[in-house]
Amino acid sequence: MEALVALSEGDSGVRSVGVGDYVNLFFDVIDDDIPWQWRDWSCFTPEEVERLGAVHGLLQAACAVTPGHDTDDDFIASGWPGRI
């Protein structure tokens, strides 16, 4: 899944796509607040659903505690890219 590439690169992933796309590329596909039920898609194994759910939770937590971090540097300084 292409959205995971930037996430897997941590700080350099944020710098390569920008903080907005770093988060939104994932949420464009995997998000519990959208109408489709991604957890039920047959293209994911149960293990993949579990791991994607964990990434989803980390991104939600990062967004909740860094709502004002509008720049790449601010988001990187928060330490979240390394945790994700």
C-alpha positions as CSV (number, residue, x, y, z in Angstrom):
1,M,0.0,0.0,0.0
2,E,1.6,3.2,-1.2
3,A,0.4,5.2,1.8
4,L,2.6,3.2,4.1
5,V,5.8,4.2,2.3
6,A,6.1,7.7,3.7
7,L,4.9,6.5,7.1
8,S,7.7,3.8,7.2
9,E,10.3,6.5,6.4
10,G,9.6,8.5,9.6
11,D,11.0,12.0,9.5
12,S,12.3,11.7,5.9
13,G,8.8,10.5,4.9
14,V,7.3,13.7,6.3
15,R,9.9,15.8,4.4
16,S,9.3,13.9,1.1
17,V,5.5,14.4,1.0
18,G,4.7,17.1,3.6
19,V,2.9,16.6,6.8
20,G,-0.6,16.9,5.2
21,D,0.0,14.1,2.7
22,Y,2.0,12.1,5.3
23,V,-1.3,11.7,7.3
24,N,-3.9,12.0,4.6
25,L,-2.6,9.5,2.1
26,F,-3.3,6.8,4.7
27,F,-6.6,8.2,5.8
28,D,-7.8,8.4,2.2
29,V,-7.9,4.6,2.2
30,I,-7.9,3.4,5.8
31,D,-10.2,5.3,8.1
32,D,-13.0,4.2,10.4
33,D,-14.8,7.5,9.8
34,I,-15.4,6.8,6.1
35,P,-18.4,4.9,4.7
36,W,-16.6,1.8,3.5
37,Q,-15.6,-0.9,6.0
38,W,-12.0,-1.4,5.1
39,R,-11.6,-4.0,7.9
40,D,-13.9,-6.3,6.0
41,W,-12.1,-6.1,2.7
42,S,-11.0,-9.5,1.4
43,C,-7.6,-8.0,0.1
44,F,-6.3,-7.8,3.7
45,T,-5.4,-10.8,5.9
46,P,-6.5,-10.7,9.6
47,E,-2.9,-9.9,10.5
48,E,-2.8,-7.0,8.1
49,V,-6.1,-5.6,9.4
50,E,-4.7,-5.7,12.9
51,R,-1.5,-3.9,11.9
52,L,-3.2,-1.3,9.8
53,G,-5.6,-0.8,12.7
54,A,-2.5,-0.1,15.0
55,V,-1.1,2.4,12.4
56,H,-4.6,4.0,12.2
57,G,-4.7,4.4,16.0
58,L,-1.2,6.0,16.1
59,L,-2.1,8.5,13.3
60,Q,-5.3,9.4,15.1
61,A,-3.4,9.9,18.4
62,A,-0.8,12.0,16.5
63,C,-3.4,14.2,15.0
64,A,-5.2,14.7,18.3
65,V,-2.2,15.9,20.1
66,T,-0.6,17.9,17.3
67,P,-3.5,19.9,15.8
68,G,-1.5,23.1,15.5
69,H,1.6,21.6,14.0
70,D,1.2,23.0,10.5
71,T,4.8,22.7,9.3
72,D,6.9,19.6,8.6
73,D,9.5,20.7,11.1
74,D,6.9,21.2,13.9
75,F,5.4,17.7,13.3
76,I,8.8,16.1,13.2
77,A,9.8,17.9,16.4
78,S,6.8,16.4,18.1
79,G,8.4,13.0,17.7
80,W,5.4,11.3,16.2
81,P,6.9,10.2,12.9
82,G,9.4,8.1,14.8
83,R,6.6,6.5,16.9
84,I,4.5,5.8,13.8
